[in-house]
């Protein structure tokens, strides 16, 4: 299964909204990739910036897969890649 860039951002928005106890619409996400640092995301919640590393992003995808698709996946199975946009590869059941 491949999650689009939008679904990755949705996963992060939902995860951060739950953690910060705000509405998902109050969360802004910018996905990033750097040759030295790898995959990351800048998150803005109530005017405060926070940077997530790849492990945090995988945690968000893990929760998103469970809540939205009813599938339990493990972080070690989740991979990010960049084609024309960032995607997330999750193994099929």
KAVENFEN-V350397 format. One line per field, one symbol per residue. phi: phi as a letter, one per 40 degrees, with the letter a starting at -180 (. if undefined). Layout:
# KAVENFEN-V350397
phi=???
This chain:
# KAVENFEN-V350397
phi=.bccdcccccdcdcccccccfbcdccbbbbcaabdccgcaacbbbfgbcabbcdcccccccdccccccbgbcbbdcccbbabbcacbbbbccc
